[in-house]
Amino acid sequence: MNVIDIHRSPLRTVGLLVASFGFVAVSIWMLYAHPGSGRRAVVAGSLAEFVLYGSIAFFGLCAVLILPKLFQQGSVVSVGPRGIFDRRLSTDWIPWKAIRAITPVQIQRQSMLVLEVDPNADTALPWTNRARRMARVNRAFGPYGYWMGAADLRGGFPALAEAVTRGRTCAESPGASAPSLARRDP
């Protein structure tokens, strides 16, 4: 099996950026919905005002973080016989032998893969600091592990899931049929 590279989708990334700017614009509009009348749409000091300012800050930060991704070149995720290399999570390949389970997770309409890694191998793996912090935070939301999102990838979740399934299958036994994605090693 050759390495499967999945690139960032410029269209999906632009969509996320437009959505972020849209939420900022709607929040600003809700704050100042009555231009020219001299009064504001929400009461100063109210919870609604606090939420709207929080929305402006949050979605503004999202836009700032998404914008540089439009200019990144190269693949984001690579899957091959050596393992998985998600450049958002690690600085090098995560070998198949260190991955105990790969579980698909869906939160509302967002699908992701959760990599459950052997705890004995986890500390030696090349995870980024951000990935390690997020793995600890994600414990509160469901399966513990390293979550691979697909919202900004070309082909989305189906492409990511297929690449990971094919890669794992070929690494375990070349020529075998693809197993179910939710697979646990003993």
Salt bridges, closest charged atoms under 4 A:
GLU49 OE2 - ARG40 NH2 2.72
ASP86 OD2 - ARG88 NH2 2.87
GLU116 OE2 - ARG100 NH2 2.52
GLU116 OE1 - ARG184 NH1 2.80
ASP122 OD1 - ARG132 NH1 3.95
ASP152 OD2 - ARG8 NH1 2.22
ASP152 OD1 - ARG88 NH1 3.43
GLU162 OE2 - ARG166 NH1 3.76
GLU172 OE2 - ARG168 NE 2.97
GLU172 OE2 - ARG183 NH2 3.27
ASP185 OD2 - ARG168 NH2 2.54
ASP185 OD1 - ARG183 NH1 2.14
